[in-house]
Amino acid sequence: MLSITDLSIRLAGRLLIDQSSVQITPGSRVGMVGRNGTGKSTLFKVIRGELSAEHGTVTLPPRWRVGSLAQEAPNGPESLISVVLKADLERDALLSEAETATDAHRIAEIQTRLVDIDAHSAPSRAAAILSGLGFSATDQLRPCAEFSGGWRMRVALAATLFAAPDLLLLDEPTNYLDLEGTLWLEDHLAHYPRTVIVISHDRDLLESSVDQILHLERSKLTLYKGTYSSFEEQRAMREMLDAKAVKRQEAQRAHLQAFVDRFKAKASKARQAQSRVKMLERLKPITALVTQDVREITFPAPEKILSPPIIAVDNVVVGYDPAAPVLNRVTLRVDNDDRIALLGSNGNGKSTLVKLLAGRLAPFSGKVTRADKLSIAYFAQHQLDELNEDASAYDHVRKLMGDAPETKVRARTGAIGFSGKAGDTKVGKLSGGEKARLLLGLATFFGPNMIILDEPTNHLDIDSRAALAEAINEFPGAVIMVSHDRYLIESCADQLWIVADRTVTNYDGDLDEYRRLVLSSRNGEPAPRERSAASERPQRPKSDNRGPLKKRIAEAEGEIARVTEIIAKIDTALALPDIFSRDPKQAAQLSKARANAAGALARAEEQWLEASTQFDEAAG
């Protein structure tokens, strides 16, 4: 059992964890959540023994092996499979000793132990993990040094998983993965046979892979049973009960204080008044849960809605070397209000495609037609390094606004999330999430017609990811996203494009179907036939025009289900007692959001009815 007892951790004078106790039983799969900067990673360092606690203890069973992702990516001439196999230190040591051992008794002991730890199946197990994380059989034999830093971090993750420690500590492991790798990791962690604690802001991983949530908030650790959705429900209930307790205690304090104020000067009541004073002193204040409001993310609307399509790509070949193009025969279109998510493993050409659409890469052949005065905002994680570390958010905004008055520049800086003193904080002192917010604000500053988002959630916490999804849904222009965050894709995307096999195809299935496709292929099972518009349409008779209608019906049904779920969540929030009196601003926002969702539901139902009627008429 992992036992955290009366633990206090202070770092650089700041109290991160204050007298917290938690017991985690063997075999638990725990998701650790909390706002950025609260001390989650620091707790991992204390568990690993890399940092001393100010007070309290962390106790592990004596023979437990603790494993976590290495901070530096492996590098060198060794093959990927060799790097992973060496992560099992006992197996590696036994095999080395077996080569030189001469004592018959010791040789027998070594071979027996190798059988006990299933050492002979290790290469196949290591290969399966590498395959799940996106490495082909050929890749696994290549030297580690041939891969980029991001891919080598995947090797480090594979080595950690292969070692199968008794306590597995993972800190944001999906930051190095694409969606396909993330889906495989979710499944792997869900079946991990030992204890795991994973720090993550990925809702779907926390929903499908863990059975407990460890929450760090306001310097306190609280362990909740269940998945993330269960945690949210339990926390909302606790918040409601604490608010009621605070209200009762305030009424009791007021009653006692009124008695003291009234009778403290009367000799006959002095003893009773003094008794009330002592009761007041003994009343320990109840700390109610404080909901920290998340700053909104907003994207300015374009000045003008352009005529569709805003981008049309016809039979394009594109890449970086004409002799070896990345993508061939690409034909597609983007309309004003499209919400498109790009699927496909890293290295298949997603970045090449978005560069083509953004006008940053010219095609070798074919035609790309863009609407006149098309404005495109492009956000990519590597651009965080391009921000001026010595300049503030205000300085970055000032550059874009020229000679605008101070008040307007301050107002615009505040609008992207940096009001007051935050606007003058140097970029070098901002967290990764704050830098991402700043870059999003700068990239979309002038109201683009289309936004391209390449892994926008890596540094955002759960609530900020929800704010980003809301901003995308409210934006009237087109959005194309590359993300490993399934929640973001499911919340926003209405089209899925697969970038694979050197081309781009429209995927007709949903993410659940895509997940099954990915897991079956990466686990070595026969993959179900991929359902895509490109593969199905040629098989239909030319005279049959029901295909587009069937697609419209499916899209409308999907939108109805999505909006209905949103309305249900809003209704749950509005049903909380005293929400209108306790937080009228939030209640008003929820009411407005529900009205907008109801309107969207009505429109989706009309589209479904119209398409269904036309489909029935076409069927005769």
N, C-alpha and C positions, 0 to 999 in steps of 0.2 A: 504494500500500500504506500502511496505517496502521501505523506502527512505534512501539511503546512500548519505550524502552530504559532499563534500570536506573532505573526511575521510583520516586521516594519522594515521598509527599504527607503533609504534616502540617497539621492544622487545629485551632486553639485548643489547641496543645500536644500533641495526640493524634496518634500515627503511624497513619495509615489504610492507606497502601500503602508497602511497604518493599522497595526495590530489585527491582522486578519488570520483566520484559521479555516482550512479546507482539508477534507479527506477524500482522496481519489482512489477508488478500489481497483485492484488489478483487472485488466481487460476492458477498462472504460475507454470510450472514445470521446474525447472532450474537445469542444470548440471554444477557444478563448476569444472574447470580443471586448470592445471598449474603444473609445475615441483614440485617435492618433495622439501619441505623446503621453498616455496615461501610465505607461510603465510595463506593458506586456512583455516586450523583448527583454527588459531588465530583469523581470521575474525569471525568465528562462536562464539568464546568466547566473542567477542565484541558485537555481535548481542544479545547473551543471557544475557549480562550485567555482565559477570564474569571478564571482563577486560576493563580498560578504554582506550579510544583512545587518542592519543597525540593531535589530532586536528579534528574538524568536528563532525558530529552527525550521529547516526543511529536512525531513527524514525519508530515506529510501530503504527498501529491503537490501541486505548486505550484498547479495549476488546480482542485483539488477544491473544490466548494461544500459547506459543512457546514450542515445544517438540523436544527432541533430545535423542539419544541413551545414556543410563547411562554408565559411565566409568567403573563402577564395576558391575559384574554379580550378579543377585539376588541369594540369598542362604538362606536356612532355611527349616523348615518342611512343609511349605504351598505347596499345589499342584500347578502345572503350570497354570492351568485354573484360580485358585484363584489369583495368582500373576498378571496375565494379566487383570482380571476383576477389580482389585483394581487400575489399572492405570487410570481408568475413575474416577477422584476424586469426581466430582459432583454426579455421580450415587452412589458411595460408601457412600458418606456423607448422601444423601437422604434416602438410604435404612437403614442406621444406625439410623437416626432420626425417620424414620417411625416405628421402633420397640418400641420407647419410647414415641412418641407424643401422647398427650391426648386431645388437643384442636381440635374440629371437623373441624374448619375452616383451621387450619394448616395441618391437615391430608389430607384434600381435595387439598390444594395447593401442597403438596408433591406428591400425586398420579397423579395430573394433569401434574406436571413437569416430573415425571417419564415416563408418556405416551409421552410427547413432545420429550424427548430425546431417545425414543425407548428403554428404559431400559430393558424391558422384553425380547427383542431379543438379549441382550448383550451376554449371554452364548453361543448362536449359532454363533454369529459373532466372539467371542474370539476363539472358537473351530476351526472355519474355518481358521483364521489366523495362529494358531498353526499348523494345519494340512498342510497348505501351506508351512510352514517353516520346515516340516519334522517330526512333532510329531504325533504319532498314538493316537487314542482315549484312549488307555490304558496309554500311556506315559503322557497324559495331566492330569491324576489323581494322578500321582506319585509325591512325594515330590521333590522340587527343588534341595535339597541337594544331591540327588542321581545321578545327572547329572554332567558331566565334565564341565570345565570352558567354552569351546567353545559352548557347547549345552546351557548352562545357558545364554550366550550372545545372543543366538537366542531367548530365552525367553524375555530378555530385549528388543530386537527388536520387538517382537510380542506385548509387552506391549505398546511400543511407537506408533506402528501402530494402535493398538486398541483405544488408547486415541484420535486419529484423531485430533491433534492440528491444529490451524489455520495456523501456520507456522511450517512445519516439516523440521528439519535440520538433515541430515544423513551424517556421515563422514565414507566413505569406508564401507558401510554396508555388502558388499558381502565377505569381508575378513573372516567372520565367517560362510559362507554358502558353501554348495557343489553346483554343477551345477544345480541340480534339484531345490534347494531352491532359487538360483539366478534367474532361469527362472520364478519362481512364483513371486518373488519380482519385476522383470521387469514388469510383467503384472499388479501387484497391484499398483505400482507407476504410470503406464500409465493411470490408472483410478482414481487416488487419487483426491478427489473433492476439495481440498483446495490447499494452496501454499506449494510447497516443493522445497528445495534446497539440492541437493545431491552431495557431493564430491566423485568423482569416476574416476578410470582409466580404467573402463570396457567399451570398445567401444560399445558393443551391448546394454548395459543398457542406455548409452548416446544416442544411435540411436533410441531405441524403447520406452523409458520412459519419455523423456523430450522434451520440445518445445523451450527451450532457452539454450544458453551456456554462462556462466559467466567465462571469462578468466582472470586469474591473471598472469601477466608477467611483469617483470621489474618494479615492484611496482605499476602497474596500473591495474585497473579493467575495463574490456570492456565487454559489454553485446551484444551478437549476437542472432538474431532470428533464430529459426530452430534447427535441430538436429545436431549431431556432424559432419556428413559429410558436411552439409551446412556450419557449422562453418569453417571447413578446407578450403572449397572453398572461402568463404568470406575473410578469413585471407590471403590466397594466393593472392587474388586480391588486398587486402590492402597493402600487402608487395610489390607487383609489382608497385602500384601507388606511394607508399612512396619512393621506390628506384628511380623512375623517378623524383619525386619532389626534392629529394636530389641532383640528377645529375644536374637538372636545376638550383638549388640554388648555387651549386658549380661553375657552369659556370658564373652565375651573379656575384658572389663574385670575381672570377678571373678577370672579365671585369672591375669591379669597382676598384679593387686593381691596375690593370695595369694603369688605368687613374691617380690614385693618385700617383703612383710611377713615372709616366712620367712628370706630371705637378706640383707637389707639390713645386718645387724649383722656378717656374716661377711666378713672381708677378701678371702678367695678368691673370693667371689661378688659383691663390691661392684660391679664393672664391669657384670656381667650385670644386677644389680638396677637400677643407674642407667639402663641401656639400656631396661629395662621401664618405668621412670618416664617417660622421654621418649616411649615408644610410647603410654603412657596420655595424655600431654599432647597428642599429635598426633591422638588419636581424637576427631574432631568428633562431638558427639552427633547422632543421627538424630532428626529431628522427626517423630514419628508423627502421622497425622491424628487429631484428637481429635473424636469425635462429641459435639456439644453436645446434651444431652438437652433436649427440648422439654417445657415444662410442660404438663401435661394440662389440658384444658378439660372441666369436668363440669357437668351440669345436675341439680340436685336433683330427685328423683322426687316426684310429687304424693302427698299423703297418702292420697288415695282415688281409685280408678279409677271414673269416672262411667259411667252407662248411655248407650250410643250411641243416636242421634247426639248429640255434645256441642254441635253447632250445626247447625240446619236453616234454610235460606233458601228462601223460597217466593215466586216471582214478584215479586221486589223491584225497585223503581226507586230509584236513589240518586244523589246528586251534591251540588253546592253551590248550585245554582240550579234551583228546580222547573221553570222554563221551559226549561232546557237540561240535563237529567240526564246524568251521565257513563255510567251503566250502566242498562240496561233488561232487564226480564224475567229476572232472575237467579234460578235455582233450583239449589241444590246442598246437600250435606251434608258434615260433617266428623266422622269417627269417632275413637275414642281413639288408635289407633296409626297414623293416616294420616301420610304423608310427601308433601307436595304442593308442587310447584314451579310458580310462576306465570310463564308466558311471555307475550310481547307487547311491542311497542315502548313506550318511555317516552312517557307522554302518553295512553295508551289506557285507563288506569283501574286499574292494578295497586295503586297506593297507595290509591285510593278503596276498592277491594275489601278490602284488609287493614284499613283503618280501620273499615269496616262490620263485619267479622268481630270486630275487637277491641272493638267497642262504642263507638268514638270518633266514629261518624257514624251518625245515624239515617236510616232509609229514608223516602222520600217516600210510598211505598205498598208493599204486600206485607207479608210477615211474616217476622221473624227469631226463631227459638226457640232459646234457650240452655239447656243442662243446669243444674240447680240447683247453686249453689256453684261454677260454672265459674270457674277462675282462668286468666288469659291474661297471658303476658309478651310485651312488644313491644319489639323492638330496631330502631332506625333510625339511620343514620349521622349525621343532623343532631343527634341527642341527645348526641353527643360534646361539642358546644358547651355543653350544659346542665350538664356536670360542673363542680364548684367548683374552679377552677384553684389556689386557695390552700389547699385541703384535701387530705389524703392519702387513700389507699385505706382505711386504718384509720378515718379520720374518717367516710368515707361508710358504712362497714359499721356503725360505732358508732351512727349515726343510725337504722339499721334494727333494732338489737338492744336499744335502750332501756337498761335498767339491768342488762343481762347482765354477768357477771364479766369482768374484763380478759382472763383466759386464754381464755374462750370467744370473745370478739371477735377476739383475735389468731389463734386457731385457724381461725375462719371466714374471716378476711382472707387467711390462708395458703392456705386451701382454694380460693380463687378466683384464686390465683396470685401473691399478694403477701406472702410470708413474710419474717420478719426485718426488715432495714432497708428493704427494698422497700415494706413496708407503711406506712412513715412518709414516703416520698418524695412531695412535692407533685405534684398532678395536672399542673400546668403544666410540670413537668420530665419527664413521661412521654412516650414515643414514641407515635405514632398507634396502633401495634399494642397497646401496653400499655393505652392508654385504651380500646380496643375490648374487650380482655379484661376490664377493670374493669367496663365498661358491661354486658357479657354476664352477668357475675357478679351485678351489682346487679339487672338486669332479671329474672333467674330465681331470685332469692334465696329466695323462699318456696315453691318447688316447684310451678310452674304445671301445669295440665292441658294447656295448649297454648302453644307458643312461635311467635311470628311474627318472622321474621328478614328485614329489608329491607337488602340489600347488606351482609352482615356481614363480607365478606372484604377490603374495600378496603384496610385497613391491616395485614393479616396476611400474613406471609411463607409460603412453601410448606409448611414443616413445621407451622406453626400452623394453616393451612387443613386439613391432614390431621387435626390434633388436633380441630378443630371438627367435621369430618365424623364422626369416631369418636364424639364426644360426642352428636351428633344421632342416630346409629344406636343408641346405648345408652340414650337417653332413652325412657322408656316411654309418654310422652304423645304428642300430635299436634304436628307441626311443619309450618308453612307458610313457604316461603322465596321471596324475590325475589332473584335473584343473576345476575351476568354470568359467574360462575365455572362453567364446564361440568363440571369435575371434581367440584365439590361437589354439583351436581345429579345427575350420574350415580352418585355414590357413595351418595346418600341418598334421592332421590325415587323413590316408586313410583307417583305420579300426576303427570301434566302437565296443567295447565289453561291454556288460551289466553285472554287478556283482549284482545279486539279487536272491532271493529264494534259497540261499545257493549253487549257482553254477554260471558258467560263460557262456554266450552265445554270439554269434556274431550277431550284430544288422545290418540288411540290409538297414534300412532307413537312412535318413540324420538327421541333428540336428533340422531342422524345424519340421519334423515328430515327433521326440523325444520330442520336446517342446510341441506339441499338446497332445502327450500321457501323459506327466507329468501334464500339466495344467488340462486336463480332469479328471485325477485320483485325483488330489489334490483339485479340486473344486467340487468333489462329483458327477461328470458326469460319465456315463458309459464309460469305457476306451476302445478305439479301440484295436482290437487284435494286440498284439505285433508281428511284423514281424521279425523273426530271422532265421538264417540259420539252427539252431538246430531244430526249430519247423517245418520248411517247407520241409527240405530234406527227412524225412521219408515218406512224402506223395507222393513223386515223384516215378514213376515206375523205377525200377532198370535199365531197358534198356535205359532210357532217359538220355543221357549224355549232354543235353543242359544246365542244371543248371549252371555248372561252367562257360560255355561260356557266358551265360546271365549275370552272375556276372561280368565277365571280361569286357563285353560291358558297363555295368553300371559304373564300376570303371573308364574305359577309358573316358566315357562321362563326368563323374564328374571331372576328371583331366583336360580335355579339357576346361570345363567351368571355373575351378579355374585358370588355366594358362592364359586363354583369359582375365579374369578380371584383373590379375596382369599386363599383357601387356598393357591393356587400361589405368591403373593407371600410369604406367611408361610413356606411350605416353603423357598423360596429363601433367606430370611433365616436360618432355622434350620440350613440346610446350610453356612453359613459356618464354617470351621474354628475351633475353640477358643471358640465363642461362649458355651458354658456356663461355661467357666473364666474367660474374659475379662470377660464381663458377665452374671453369673448372674441379676441382677434383670431385665434386658431379655429374657433367654432365657425366664425364667418367665412374663413378660408375654406373650411370643409364643406360648408353649405354651398358656396359658390362652385367648388369642385364637383359636388354631386349634381348640381344643376347642369354643368357643362357635360358631365358624363351621361346624364339622362338624355340630353340633346343628341349626343353621339350615338347612344343606343337606339334612339328613334330613327336616326338617319341610316344606321346599319340595318335595322329591321326593314325599312323601306327598300333599301338596295337588295336585300335578300328576297323580299316579296316580288320585286320587279324581275330579278334574274330568274327566280323560280317559275314565274308565269311564262316568261319567254322560253325557258327550257322546256316546259310542258307543251307549249305551242309548237316548238321545233320538233319535238318527239312525235307530234301528230296525234 
